Amino acid sequence: MSEQQYQAEKRKHGRFGGKILRKQNNRKIGEEKEAFVCEWLEKQGYRIVERNFRCRSGEVDIVARENRYLVFIEVKYRKGAECGDPSEAVDYHKQQTISKVALFYLLRHGYTESTPVRFDVVTVSGTDTAGVMLYRNAFEYCG
């Protein structure tokens, strides 16, 4: 988006236009990074089942299969180190939300209690694959 387009949008949306545009840009960047991570995960042997599964409790970025596991994956991106470690954003509250969404997903799709489930976190720092970190079994179910 050019500076002229940005200013036009800002005028159109009034005083809070900048916040709206930043939120749209963040969402777009998030979608791009999630797509990038999906491709990366497939190269690691994961099979992507679903992206951005939502329910009232929240959202899980990626649902995938790896061997016998159904894996719920949270993706976190930071442009640079000055913004902190992306994995720190998956705090206990976020883990609880992901756990609730995962439980709903399992019930909705007819999985049984014996289905092996895992919670992974993938962090992306910067723009290339060198900045991708996979944390397998990053946390336990937090009901």
C-alpha positions, -999 to 999 in steps of 0.1 A, spaced: 0 0 0 15 33 -10 17 63 14 -11 81 -6 -34 51 -3 -26 48 34 -34 85 40 -67 81 20 -77 51 40 -68 69 72 -90 99 63 -118 76 52 -118 58 86 -113 88 107 -93 91 139 -88 54 145 -81 45 109 -44 37 117 -54 10 142 -77 -6 116 -51 -6 89 -24 -20 113 -48 -48 124 -55 -57 88 -18 -57 80 -10 -79 110 -38 -103 100 -24 -105 65 12 -111 78 -2 -137 101 -19 -156 73 12 -154 52 34 -168 80 8 -196 87 9 -206 51 47 -206 51 46 -228 83 22 -252 67 45 -258 38 75 -261 62 56 -286 84 46 -307 54 83 -310 45 89 -322 81 63 -350 76 31 -334 90 -1 -337 71 -22 -306 74 -58 -314 83 -73 -279 89 -62 -243 92 -77 -217 115 -103 -239 132 -126 -215 152 -153 -220 178 -167 -198 206 -138 -207 228 -111 -194 204 -90 -206 175 -63 -231 167 -40 -220 138 -33 -255 124 -46 -290 130 -23 -316 116 -14 -353 117 21 -366 124 23 -403 126 -3 -414 151 -8 -380 167 -35 -354 160 -15 -322 166 -29 -288 174 -3 -262 164 0 -225 174 21 -203 152 38 -172 166 57 -147 145 80 -118 154 98 -96 129 129 -93 150 144 -101 184 136 -66 198 99 -78 200 108 -107 222 108 -144 218 76 -155 200 72 -186 221 67 -164 252 33 -153 237 20 -188 243 13 -183 280 -9 -204 303 -40 -185 293 -33 -191 256 -26 -228 264 -60 -230 281 -77 -215 251 -60 -239 227 -69 -268 249 -106 -259 250 -107 -254 212 -89 -288 208 -114 -305 230 -143 -290 210 -126 -301 178 -122 -337 190 -159 -339 201 -172 -322 169 -152 -345 146 -160 -377 165 -126 -386 179 -125 -408 210 -106 -404 242 -80 -428 230 -69 -405 202 -33 -394 208 -32 -356 209 -2 -333 211 2 -295 213 30 -280 193 42 -244 189 60 -231 158 78 -198 161 90 -177 132 116 -150 136 126 -130 106 118 -140 70 136 -173 62 135 -209 73 165 -204 96 142 -185 119 117 -214 122 116 -233 155 93 -263 162 85 -271 198 70 -306 198 47 -313 228 52 -277 239 26 -280 267 1 -305 282 -37 -302 280 -49 -274 303 -85 -281 311 
